[in-house]
Amino acid sequence: MTEFLKSFSLVILSLVLLYVIYTALSYLRMKKARKYYYDLQNELKVGDEVVFLGGVYGKVVHLSSDIAKIDVGSGNVLKVKRESISSKVK
């Protein structure tokens, strides 16, 4: 019986350790992603070429605190939330 308890406690301890490691790695990954998007939003300026979350490309023509106007070609301008911009085109 004691051998069973030792084995069982070792399995539980291993599972808890794996959970802690997974949680820590997930937290660090999310922290890095949050910093990327925060920096992206603060570095946006008129004239930058950007990509939306849906994959649409365009050029920033106007920025306000929470709204961006993006020229997507042929004079079409979309008014979108700044958070919908996923990256800048290099």
Backbone as JSON Lines, residues from 0, in Angstrom:
{"i":0,"aa":"M","n":[0.82,-1.2,0.0],"ca":[0.0,0.0,0.0],"c":[0.86,1.26,0.0]}
{"i":1,"aa":"T","n":[1.93,1.27,0.77],"ca":[2.77,2.47,0.81],"c":[3.48,2.68,-0.52]}
{"i":2,"aa":"E","n":[3.8,1.6,-1.23],"ca":[4.43,1.72,-2.55],"c":[3.46,2.39,-3.53]}
{"i":3,"aa":"F","n":[2.2,2.02,-3.43],"ca":[1.18,2.63,-4.27],"c":[1.05,4.12,-3.98]}
{"i":4,"aa":"L","n":[1.05,4.51,-2.71],"ca":[0.93,5.93,-2.34],"c":[2.13,6.72,-2.83]}
{"i":5,"aa":"K","n":[3.32,6.13,-2.75],"ca":[4.51,6.82,-3.24],"c":[4.42,7.04,-4.75]}
{"i":6,"aa":"S","n":[3.99,6.02,-5.47],"ca":[3.86,6.13,-6.92],"c":[2.78,7.15,-7.28]}
{"i":7,"aa":"F","n":[1.67,7.08,-6.58],"ca":[0.57,8.0,-6.85],"c":[0.98,9.44,-6.56]}
{"i":8,"aa":"S","n":[1.64,9.68,-5.44],"ca":[2.06,11.04,-5.1],"c":[3.12,11.55,-6.09]}
{"i":9,"aa":"L","n":[3.96,10.67,-6.6],"ca":[4.94,11.06,-7.6],"c":[4.26,11.47,-8.9]}
{"i":10,"aa":"V","n":[3.24,10.75,-9.29],"ca":[2.48,11.1,-10.5],"c":[1.78,12.44,-10.31]}
{"i":11,"aa":"I","n":[1.14,12.63,-9.18],"ca":[0.44,13.9,-8.91],"c":[1.44,15.05,-8.88]}
{"i":12,"aa":"L","n":[2.56,14.87,-8.24],"ca":[3.59,15.91,-8.17],"c":[4.1,16.24,-9.58]}
{"i":13,"aa":"S","n":[4.29,15.24,-10.41],"ca":[4.73,15.47,-11.79],"c":[3.69,16.27,-12.58]}
{"i":14,"aa":"L","n":[2.43,15.93,-12.41],"ca":[1.36,16.66,-13.1],"c":[1.28,18.11,-12.64]}
{"i":15,"aa":"V","n":[1.41,18.33,-11.36],"ca":[1.39,19.7,-10.82],"c":[2.57,20.49,-11.36]}
{"i":16,"aa":"L","n":[3.74,19.89,-11.4],"ca":[4.93,20.56,-11.92],"c":[4.76,20.9,-13.4]}
{"i":17,"aa":"L","n":[4.22,19.99,-14.2],"ca":[3.97,20.27,-15.6],"c":[2.95,21.41,-15.78]}
{"i":18,"aa":"Y","n":[1.93,21.43,-14.95],"ca":[0.93,22.5,-15.0],"c":[1.56,23.85,-14.7]}
{"i":19,"aa":"V","n":[2.41,23.9,-13.67],"ca":[3.06,25.15,-13.29],"c":[3.97,25.64,-14.42]}
{"i":20,"aa":"I","n":[4.73,24.74,-15.02],"ca":[5.62,25.12,-16.13],"c":[4.81,25.61,-17.32]}
{"i":21,"aa":"Y","n":[3.75,24.9,-17.67],"ca":[2.9,25.3,-18.79],"c":[2.27,26.68,-18.55]}
{"i":22,"aa":"T","n":[1.78,26.91,-17.35],"ca":[1.16,28.18,-17.01],"c":[2.18,29.32,-17.09]}
{"i":23,"aa":"A","n":[3.38,29.09,-16.58],"ca":[4.42,30.12,-16.62],"c":[4.8,30.45,-18.05]}
{"i":24,"aa":"L","n":[4.97,29.44,-18.89],"ca":[5.33,29.68,-20.28],"c":[4.21,30.4,-21.03]}
{"i":25,"aa":"S","n":[2.98,30.04,-20.76],"ca":[1.84,30.71,-21.4],"c":[1.78,32.17,-20.99]}
{"i":26,"aa":"Y","n":[2.01,32.45,-19.72],"ca":[1.99,33.82,-19.22],"c":[3.08,34.65,-19.91]}
{"i":27,"aa":"L","n":[4.28,34.09,-20.01],"ca":[5.38,34.82,-20.64],"c":[5.1,35.08,-22.12]}
{"i":28,"aa":"R","n":[4.51,34.11,-22.81],"ca":[4.17,34.27,-24.23],"c":[3.12,35.38,-24.39]}
{"i":29,"aa":"M","n":[2.11,35.38,-23.54],"ca":[1.07,36.41,-23.63],"c":[1.61,37.79,-23.29]}
{"i":30,"aa":"K","n":[2.52,37.85,-22.33],"ca":[3.13,39.12,-21.95],"c":[3.91,39.7,-23.12]}
{"i":31,"aa":"K","n":[4.63,38.85,-23.84],"ca":[5.39,39.27,-25.01],"c":[4.45,39.78,-26.11]}
{"i":32,"aa":"A","n":[3.34,39.07,-26.34],"ca":[2.38,39.48,-27.36],"c":[1.73,40.81,-27.0]}
{"i":33,"aa":"R","n":[1.37,41.0,-25.73],"ca":[0.77,42.26,-25.28],"c":[1.73,43.42,-25.51]}
{"i":34,"aa":"K","n":[3.01,43.21,-25.2],"ca":[4.01,44.26,-25.39],"c":[4.16,44.59,-26.87]}
{"i":35,"aa":"Y","n":[4.14,43.57,-27.75],"ca":[4.25,43.81,-29.19],"c":[3.1,44.69,-29.68]}
{"i":36,"aa":"Y","n":[1.86,44.35,-29.31],"ca":[0.72,45.13,-29.78],"c":[0.66,46.52,-29.16]}
{"i":37,"aa":"Y","n":[1.09,46.64,-27.92],"ca":[1.15,47.95,-27.27],"c":[2.15,48.84,-28.01]}
{"i":38,"aa":"D","n":[3.34,48.31,-28.28],"ca":[4.36,49.08,-29.01],"c":[3.89,49.41,-30.42]}
{"i":39,"aa":"L","n":[3.23,48.46,-31.08],"ca":[2.71,48.7,-32.43],"c":[1.74,49.87,-32.44]}
{"i":40,"aa":"Q","n":[0.8,49.88,-31.5],"ca":[-0.19,50.96,-31.45],"c":[0.46,52.32,-31.17]}
{"i":41,"aa":"N","n":[1.47,52.34,-30.32],"ca":[2.13,53.6,-29.99],"c":[3.04,54.11,-31.1]}
{"i":42,"aa":"E","n":[3.54,53.22,-31.96],"ca":[4.45,53.61,-33.03],"c":[3.74,53.93,-34.33]}
{"i":43,"aa":"L","n":[2.43,53.69,-34.42],"ca":[1.7,53.97,-35.66],"c":[1.73,55.46,-35.98]}
{"i":44,"aa":"K","n":[1.9,55.76,-37.26],"ca":[1.85,57.14,-37.7],"c":[1.25,57.2,-39.11]}
{"i":45,"aa":"V","n":[0.82,58.36,-39.51],"ca":[0.23,58.54,-40.83],"c":[1.28,58.19,-41.87]}
{"i":46,"aa":"G","n":[0.86,57.42,-42.88],"ca":[1.77,57.0,-43.95],"c":[2.27,55.58,-43.8]}
{"i":47,"aa":"D","n":[2.1,54.98,-42.62],"ca":[2.54,53.59,-42.42],"c":[1.65,52.65,-43.21]}
{"i":48,"aa":"E","n":[2.25,51.63,-43.8],"ca":[1.48,50.57,-44.44],"c":[1.25,49.49,-43.41]}
{"i":49,"aa":"V","n":[-0.02,49.05,-43.28],"ca":[-0.4,48.13,-42.22],"c":[-1.22,46.97,-42.77]}
{"i":50,"aa":"V","n":[-1.37,45.94,-41.94],"ca":[-2.2,44.78,-42.26],"c":[-3.22,44.63,-41.14]}
{"i":51,"aa":"F","n":[-4.49,44.42,-41.5],"ca":[-5.53,44.16,-40.51],"c":[-5.48,42.71,-40.07]}
{"i":52,"aa":"L","n":[-6.22,42.41,-39.01],"ca":[-6.34,41.03,-38.55],"c":[-6.93,40.12,-39.62]}
{"i":53,"aa":"G","n":[-7.76,40.63,-40.5],"ca":[-8.36,39.84,-41.55],"c":[-7.5,39.68,-42.79]}
{"i":54,"aa":"G","n":[-6.32,40.34,-42.81],"ca":[-5.42,40.2,-43.93],"c":[-5.51,41.31,-44.96]}
{"i":55,"aa":"V","n":[-6.27,42.36,-44.7],"ca":[-6.4,43.47,-45.63],"c":[-5.22,44.43,-45.44]}
{"i":56,"aa":"Y","n":[-4.6,44.82,-46.57],"ca":[-3.48,45.75,-46.53],"c":[-3.98,47.16,-46.82]}
{"i":57,"aa":"G","n":[-3.3,48.17,-46.24],"ca":[-3.66,49.55,-46.51],"c":[-2.63,50.5,-45.93]}
{"i":58,"aa":"K","n":[-2.88,51.8,-46.17],"ca":[-1.98,52.85,-45.69],"c":[-2.75,53.78,-44.76]}
{"i":59,"aa":"V","n":[-2.17,54.09,-43.63],"ca":[-2.81,54.96,-42.64],"c":[-2.87,56.38,-43.19]}
{"i":60,"aa":"V","n":[-4.09,56.97,-43.19],"ca":[-4.24,58.35,-43.64],"c":[-4.68,59.27,-42.51]}
{"i":61,"aa":"H","n":[-5.2,58.7,-41.42],"ca":[-5.6,59.52,-40.27],"c":[-5.61,58.64,-39.02]}
{"i":62,"aa":"L","n":[-5.16,59.21,-37.9],"ca":[-5.18,58.5,-36.62],"c":[-5.81,59.37,-35.55]}
{"i":63,"aa":"S","n":[-6.63,58.74,-34.72],"ca":[-7.11,59.39,-33.5],"c":[-6.83,58.42,-32.36]}
{"i":64,"aa":"S","n":[-7.34,58.72,-31.18],"ca":[-7.01,57.89,-30.01],"c":[-7.46,56.44,-30.15]}
{"i":65,"aa":"D","n":[-8.61,56.19,-30.78],"ca":[-9.07,54.81,-30.92],"c":[-9.51,54.43,-32.33]}
{"i":66,"aa":"I","n":[-9.47,55.36,-33.27],"ca":[-9.91,55.12,-34.64],"c":[-8.75,55.4,-35.61]}
{"i":67,"aa":"A","n":[-8.67,54.58,-36.65],"ca":[-7.71,54.8,-37.73],"c":[-8.47,54.79,-39.05]}
{"i":68,"aa":"K","n":[-8.09,55.68,-39.95],"ca":[-8.65,55.66,-41.3],"c":[-7.56,55.14,-42.21]}
{"i":69,"aa":"I","n":[-7.9,54.08,-42.96],"ca":[-6.94,53.37,-43.77],"c":[-7.37,53.41,-45.23]}
{"i":70,"aa":"D","n":[-6.46,53.87,-46.11],"ca":[-6.7,53.84,-47.55],"c":[-6.31,52.46,-48.05]}
{"i":71,"aa":"V","n":[-7.29,51.72,-48.59],"ca":[-7.05,50.36,-49.05],"c":[-6.92,50.28,-50.57]}
{"i":72,"aa":"G","n":[-6.81,51.4,-51.23],"ca":[-6.62,51.41,-52.68],"c":[-7.8,52.01,-53.4]}
{"i":73,"aa":"S","n":[-7.55,52.58,-54.56],"ca":[-8.58,53.19,-55.4],"c":[-9.38,54.27,-54.67]}
{"i":74,"aa":"G","n":[-8.77,54.9,-53.69],"ca":[-9.44,55.97,-52.95],"c":[-10.42,55.48,-51.91]}
{"i":75,"aa":"N","n":[-10.51,54.18,-51.67],"ca":[-11.41,53.65,-50.65],"c":[-10.75,53.76,-49.28]}
{"i":76,"aa":"V","n":[-11.44,54.42,-48.37],"ca":[-10.91,54.63,-47.02],"c":[-11.81,53.91,-46.03]}
{"i":77,"aa":"L","n":[-11.19,53.04,-45.22],"ca":[-11.92,52.32,-44.17],"c":[-11.67,52.97,-42.83]}
{"i":78,"aa":"K","n":[-12.71,53.09,-42.04],"ca":[-12.6,53.61,-40.69],"c":[-12.66,52.4,-39.75]}
{"i":79,"aa":"V","n":[-11.57,52.14,-39.03],"ca":[-11.47,50.94,-38.2],"c":[-10.94,51.3,-36.81]}
{"i":80,"aa":"K","n":[-11.15,50.39,-35.87],"ca":[-10.54,50.54,-34.55],"c":[-9.05,50.27,-34.68]}
{"i":81,"aa":"R","n":[-8.25,51.0,-33.96],"ca":[-6.79,50.83,-34.03],"c":[-6.36,49.42,-33.64]}
{"i":82,"aa":"E","n":[-7.11,48.79,-32.74],"ca":[-6.76,47.45,-32.27],"c":[-6.86,46.39,-33.34]}
{"i":83,"aa":"S","n":[-7.57,46.69,-34.44],"ca":[-7.72,45.72,-35.51],"c":[-6.49,45.65,-36.41]}
{"i":84,"aa":"I","n":[-5.52,46.54,-36.22],"ca":[-4.29,46.52,-37.0],"c":[-3.35,45.51,-36.36]}
{"i":85,"aa":"S","n":[-2.94,44.51,-37.16],"ca":[-2.13,43.43,-36.59],"c":[-0.63,43.62,-36.78]}
{"i":86,"aa":"S","n":[-0.23,44.33,-37.83],"ca":[1.21,44.54,-38.03],"c":[1.44,45.64,-39.04]}
{"i":87,"aa":"K","n":[2.7,46.12,-39.08],"ca":[3.12,47.08,-40.09],"c":[3.86,46.32,-41.18]}
{"i":88,"aa":"V","n":[3.68,46.78,-42.43],"ca":[4.39,46.19,-43.56],"c":[5.76,46.85,-43.63]}
{"i":89,"aa":"K","n":[6.78,46.03,-43.77],"ca":[8.14,46.59,-43.8],"c":[8.61,46.83,-45.18]}
